[in-house]
Amino acid sequence: MKNTVISYGLILTLCVVNFCCKQRNEETAPIPSCRIVRVVLKSSSTRDRPIRDEETIRVGGKDVKVSFYKESFYTYDPQGRLIREKDRVVTGDSTVVGYVYSPGLVLKQTTSYSRQLGTQVFNDSIVLNTQGLAESKFYQQKVKYDSEGYLTQQTVQTSYGQYIGQVVNGNLIKEYKELDWLYIYNYSYDLTRAGQPPIHIFLGKGSRNLLMHEAIERTDFNRPLVYSTDYSYKFDEEGRVKRKIAHSEKRTGWPYDAKVHTVVFDYEYDCSSSSLHFKLPPKNAEQF
């Protein structure tokens, strides 16, 4: 993320001037009927962090111990747009991210609270297209969407050249990322299940269907498989995902610090449009 040194006031002033001089025919990004308001993340228990709320789950035919790592809360405005997210990790460090929306732009301010580094503030901005969706995503990926907000095209410029991802019916099947090398990410989905509602709606709707498998290949001569992840889900009575389990295994090469790793995501939803903005997390959970 490239930090900016331009103040929010100056950016907003420029946006207003630009909007007045050149009217934008901008739509509002599609809003899901139910929003994710809380996510609890557990990961494989390790000795290098405190063990809290540990449980044993069955993954890949083996028992795996996972414990609390991070808790996230999300607050939305009356239009259903994310305006605040707050994370707290098991060490006690926390991060608060605020979003301010204006025509063609999202202003993002990240405040990090760390016991070792103290308080740090970072400002950033996200350029939106006329649909109210981001023009680019992570790793400088240029993207396009359909009228529903699903991805239709993804292009990335790397030092190895330009690469175009493969998108089928709103599902990203293949993409390219340049890290220490150029890698190919391949995805497969459960076409009988709808994808999860997005939290950051300005990034589009995500996949149309539920992600089931991810495989990372290195673009060598023989394209070795370096990492793979399998996803499994549990659903509530309405068919929404209440738990997602991601189990990853290192095959060879990058990432060097990863061997076998399991991450669990537990989700809480709010489907009342009148309380998207006003519903607060439990008091004891908000005291970071």
C-alpha positions in Angstrom: 0.0 0.0 0.0 1.4 3.3 -1.0 1.0 5.9 1.7 0.0 9.4 0.7 1.1 12.6 2.5 -1.8 14.7 1.1 -4.2 15.6 3.9 -7.8 14.5 3.8 -9.0 18.1 3.6 -6.9 18.8 0.5 -8.0 15.6 -1.2 -11.7 16.3 -0.5 -11.3 19.8 -1.8 -9.8 18.6 -5.1 -12.5 16.0 -5.4 -15.2 18.6 -5.0 -13.6 20.9 -7.5 -13.1 18.1 -10.0 -16.7 16.9 -9.5 -18.1 20.4 -10.0 -16.1 20.9 -13.2 -16.8 17.5 -14.7 -20.0 15.8 -13.6 -19.6 12.0 -13.1 -22.4 9.7 -14.0 -21.5 7.4 -11.1 -23.6 4.6 -9.8 -23.7 3.1 -6.4 -21.9 -0.3 -5.9 -24.4 -3.2 -5.4 -25.3 -3.7 -1.7 -25.8 -7.3 -0.3 -29.0 -8.0 1.7 -26.9 -9.4 4.6 -23.7 -7.9 5.8 -20.8 -9.5 7.7 -20.4 -7.6 11.0 -17.9 -9.8 12.9 -15.3 -12.4 12.0 -13.3 -14.4 14.4 -10.1 -15.9 13.0 -8.4 -19.0 14.5 -5.2 -20.5 13.2 -2.9 -23.4 13.9 -1.7 -23.2 17.5 2.1 -22.4 17.8 4.5 -21.8 20.7 5.4 -18.3 19.5 2.0 -16.7 20.5 -0.4 -17.0 23.5 -2.9 -19.9 23.3 -6.5 -18.7 23.7 -9.9 -20.4 23.0 -8.1 -23.5 21.6 -10.1 -26.2 19.9 -9.4 -29.4 18.0 -10.9 -29.8 14.5 -10.8 -32.6 11.9 -9.1 -31.6 8.7 -7.7 -33.8 6.0 -8.3 -36.9 8.1 -6.2 -35.5 10.9 -6.9 -33.7 14.2 -5.6 -30.1 14.2 -5.4 -27.7 17.1 -6.4 -24.1 16.3 -6.6 -21.1 18.7 -7.7 -17.5 18.6 -5.6 -15.1 16.5 -7.7 -12.2 15.4 -11.2 -10.7 15.9 -12.6 -8.1 13.4 -15.7 -5.9 13.6 -17.3 -4.1 10.7 -19.6 -1.0 10.7 -21.6 0.2 7.7 -23.4 3.4 6.8 -27.2 3.5 6.0 -26.3 2.8 2.4 -24.6 -0.4 3.4 -21.1 0.9 2.7 -18.2 -0.1 5.0 -17.1 2.9 7.1 -15.1 1.3 9.8 -13.3 -1.9 10.6 -11.5 -2.8 13.8 -9.1 -5.7 14.3 -7.6 -7.0 17.4 -5.0 -9.8 17.5 -4.2 -12.1 20.4 -1.1 -10.1 21.5 -3.4 -7.1 22.2 -2.3 -5.0 19.2 -5.1 -3.5 17.2 -5.9 -1.7 14.0 -8.8 0.7 13.1 -9.5 1.6 9.5 -11.9 4.3 8.5 -13.4 5.0 5.1 -14.8 8.2 3.6 -16.6 8.1 0.3 -16.7 10.9 -2.3 -17.4 10.8 -6.1 -14.8 8.6 -7.7 -12.8 8.1 -4.6 -12.6 6.3 -1.3 -10.3 7.9 1.4 -8.8 5.3 3.7 -7.1 6.0 7.0 -5.4 3.2 8.9 -4.5 3.7 12.6 -2.3 1.0 14.0 -1.8 0.5 17.8 1.2 -1.6 18.7 2.9 -2.2 22.0 6.3 -2.2 20.4 5.8 0.5 17.7 3.2 2.7 19.4 0.6 4.5 17.3 1.0 4.9 13.5 -1.3 6.5 11.0 -1.4 5.8 7.3 -3.5 7.5 4.6 -4.4 6.1 1.3 -7.0 6.6 -1.5 -8.8 4.2 -3.8 -9.9 5.4 -7.2 -13.4 4.2 -8.3 -14.9 3.8 -11.7 -18.4 5.0 -12.7 -19.9 1.9 -11.1 -18.5 3.0 -7.7 -16.0 0.1 -7.8 -12.2 0.1 -7.6 -10.3 0.4 -10.8 -7.5 -1.7 -9.5 -6.9 -4.2 -6.7 -3.9 -5.8 -5.0 -0.6 -6.3 -6.9 -1.6 -3.5 -9.3 -4.3 -5.6 -10.9 -6.5 -3.7 -13.3 -10.1 -4.9 -13.1 -13.5 -4.6 -14.8 -16.9 -5.7 -13.6 -20.3 -6.6 -14.9 -23.5 -4.7 -14.0 -24.0 -6.8 -10.9 -20.5 -6.0 -9.6 -18.9 -9.4 -10.4 -15.4 -9.5 -11.9 -15.2 -9.9 -15.7 -11.6 -9.1 -16.4 -8.3 -8.8 -14.5 -5.0 -7.7 -16.0 -1.7 -7.3 -14.3 1.6 -5.7 -15.6 4.7 -7.4 -14.3 8.4 -7.3 -15.0 7.8 -10.4 -17.1 5.1 -8.8 -19.2 1.3 -8.3 -19.1 -0.9 -11.2 -18.0 -4.7 -11.6 -18.2 -6.5 -13.6 -15.6 -9.2 -16.1 -16.5 -12.7 -15.3 -15.3 -15.7 -17.6 -15.9 -19.2 -16.4 -14.9 -18.0 -14.2 -12.1 -15.4 -16.7 -10.7 -11.7 -16.0 -11.0 -10.2 -19.2 -12.3 -6.7 -18.1 -12.9 -4.6 -15.1 -12.0 -0.9 -14.0 -11.9 1.0 -12.4 -9.1 4.6 -11.3 -9.0 6.3 -11.9 -5.7 9.9 -13.2 -5.6 9.0 -14.8 -8.9 5.9 -14.9 -11.2 3.3 -17.2 -9.8 0.0 -18.6 -11.2 -2.9 -19.0 -8.9 -5.6 -21.5 -9.9 -9.0 -21.6 -8.3 -12.0 -24.0 -8.3 -15.5 -23.5 -6.9 -18.6 -25.2 -5.7 -21.0 -24.1 -8.4 -24.1 -25.1 -6.3 -23.3 -22.5 -3.6 -23.4 -18.7 -3.8 -20.3 -16.8 -2.8 -20.0 -14.9 0.5 -21.2 -11.3 0.7 -18.4 -8.8 0.3 -17.2 -6.7 3.2 -15.5 -4.1 1.0 -18.2 -3.5 -1.6 -16.0 -1.1 -3.5 -13.8 -4.1 -4.5 -16.8 -5.8 -6.2 -18.7 -8.9 -5.1 -15.9 -11.3 -5.1 -16.6 -14.8 -6.5 -20.1 -15.7 -7.6 -19.6 -19.2 -6.1 -17.9 -20.6 -3.0 -14.1 -21.2 -3.3 -13.1 -24.8 -2.8 -9.5 -25.2 -3.9 -6.5 -23.0 -4.6 -3.2 -24.1 -6.1 -0.1 -21.9 -6.6 2.3 -22.7 -9.4 5.7 -21.2 -10.0 6.3 -20.2 -13.7 9.4 -22.3 -14.1 9.9 -24.6 -17.1 8.0 -27.5 -15.5 5.6 -25.2 -13.5 6.0 -26.9 -10.1 3.1 -26.8 -7.6 4.4 -24.9 -4.6 1.3 -24.4 -2.4 -2.2 -25.7 -2.2 -5.2 -24.8 -0.1 -8.5 -26.7 0.4 -11.6 -24.9 1.7 -14.5 -26.5 3.6 -17.6 -24.8 5.1 -20.4 -25.0 7.7 -23.7 -23.2 7.1 -26.4 -21.7 9.3 -30.1 -22.5 8.9 -30.4 -19.8 6.1 -27.6 -21.3 4.1 -25.1 -18.6 5.0 -21.5 -19.6 5.7 -21.0 -19.6 9.5 -17.5 -21.2 9.4 -14.9 -21.5 6.7 -11.8 -23.7 7.1 -8.7 -23.2 5.0 -6.2 -26.0 5.2 -2.9 -25.3 3.3 0.1 -27.4 2.5 3.5 -26.4 1.2 4.7 -28.5 -1.8 8.0 -26.9 -2.7 9.8 -23.6 -2.8 7.9 -20.4 -1.8 6.5 -19.5 0.7 9.6 -20.6 2.6 8.1 -20.3 6.1 4.9 -22.3 5.3 4.5 -26.1 5.7 1.1 -27.1 6.9 -1.3 -24.4 8.1 -5.0 -24.3 9.0 -7.1 -21.1 9.4 -10.7 -21.0 10.7 -13.1 -18.1 10.0 -16.3 -17.8 12.0 -18.8 -15.3 10.7 -21.7 -13.2 12.2 -24.2 -11.5 10.0 -26.7 -8.6 10.2 -29.6 -8.9 7.7 -31.6 -5.9 9.0 -31.1 -3.0 6.7 -32.2 -0.6 9.4 -29.4 -1.8 11.7 -26.5 -2.0 9.3 -25.1 1.2 10.8 -26.5 1.2 14.4 -25.8 -2.4 15.5 -22.8 -2.4 17.9 -20.6 -5.3 18.9 -20.8 -6.6 22.5 -19.3 -4.2 25.0 -16.7 -6.6 26.2 -15.6 -7.3 22.7 -15.2 -3.6 21.8 -12.8 -2.9 24.6 -9.5 -3.5 22.8 
